Amino acid sequence: MKFLLFGTGDCYERYKKWFDINDIVALLDNSREKQDTYIDGIIVMSPEKGIKQVYDEIVIMSFYVKEMRQQLIGLGVDENKINHFYDLHKLIRHKGMKRPVQYYQGGEEIINPENISGRRILLLSRDMMLGGPAIALFYAAKTLAEHGHAIVFASMEDGPLREKLLELGIPVVVDENLQIETMEETGWTAAFSLFLCNTINFYIFLSKRDVNIPVIWWLHDSSFFYDGVDKDILRSIDRRNLKVYSVGPVPEAAIKEFMPDLSVGRLLYGVEDALKSVRFGQNDTSVAANALHSPVARFVTIGYIERRKGQDILINAIQALPDDIRQQAVFYMVGQNTSVMAKCIKKIIKNIPQVIMTGTVGREEINNILESADVMICPSREDPMPTVAAEAMMHSLPCIISDAAGTADYIKDGVNGFIFQSENVSGLAGKIKWCMENRDELPKVGIKSRYIYDNYFSMEAFEKAITDIMDGI
């Protein structure tokens, strides 16, 4: 079977392993900078040129599947030939493609069914990077281990969280086959008596399972991440012994669009209180953190720079501010800055010296930045429950939040934070202007935002919630 792979970004890097290079006719990408170059020895073409090649299937290697599918159909591609990387379980069935499983901290001994004694919990993550869902599951693992549960943390992809888990004495399994296999096909999971699956990515895994084993499915995903999901498979999942929880209203609404009668509970994540053990901002020498110590109003936005996160809305709001107001502020944009949107923003801010893009920074530096800022802005078009908002509240930092972010459910506008209508540029500009004209009021708002963290996102609140769930199974 011959393939065209549409998209050469993060998802391509994550899923390219499932294709024999000799079966890939070409890579497709809308970036003119990439077209007519080679990636992994494969020619990159424009979609218009690529679809003229001889191929059997096109696989979209991106979460922007809706737009890319429409583009291909508009070019005359047969819709039945368009697939998403979620469909790899149907396209890649070669036994020779199975990936070796990696075991750490005695994981191979623990998963041996002959060694079973008592309840064993398997936590399943999409990856072990430093994104919100993976960090949330990391803290779940830490909490359950501290309560004496026998747990193993498994992931589709390796990442920096592995070392942190091993430091806690938690066994880790890295199994890339989880990307395309069901529970029935993943033999080593038979040793466990309870599963905690994280995110919609595990819907294929759950589509064929032993219903005698209880499963907790913890959803963090907005509707954006459902565009590539096979809705028939999703609806066919057996609900016996399945308990579904959401980190807030956004993921709940996303899955209920397709399973309206599904019972969904609420399980917010926990964020460890960095202020208990470290005094941030005292000795940090990074450019970003030191620059925040300034007499001007300091605003910060943290997150991958992409349309979904809405940084372009923030730029438009900054441009809408009166000159005298804007010149009294500095706006730090922290996060991966090589995306298409980031490149566009870089061009725009050449004429806006008040905006500084820092690029990606480490977790400790993020805490330093939040400790030194005046206001955190979350301008997202959709955001299930941004971890950085909870982290900001932990630092008693007032937040300006789009009403499309799940955190807005816990904010009373003007009291313990600020809410603006998603994509409303003038509304966001107005909130920024108020904060600058009332800087003396910001510490009071920040203190009240800390109450939100304590009551809903602290490790104490999370520990009670997850132990109650486990005790009830």
Secondary structure, DSSP 8 states (H G I E B T S, - for coil): --EEEE--SHHHHHHGGGS-GGGEEEEE-S-TTTTTSEETTEEEE-HHHHTTS--SEEEE-SS-HHHHHHHHHHTT--GGGEEEGGGHHHH---GGG----EEETTHHHHT-GGG--S-EEEEEES--SSSHHHHHHHHHHHHHHHTT-EEEEEESS--THHHHHHHTT--EEE-GGGGT--TTT-GGGGG-SEEEEESGGGHHHHTS--TTS-EEEEE---GGGGTTS-HHHHHHS--TTEEEEESSHHHHHHHHTT-TT--EEE----B--GGGT--TTSS---HHHHHT-SSSEEEEEES--SGGGTHHHHHHHHHHS-HHHHTTEEEEEES---SHHHHHHHHHGGG-TTEEEEE---HHHHHHHHHH-SEEEE--SSBSS-HHHHHHHHTT--EEEETTBGGGGG--BTTTBEEE-TT-HHHHHHHHHHHHHTGGGHHHHHHHHHHHIIIIIBHHHHHHHHHHHHHT-
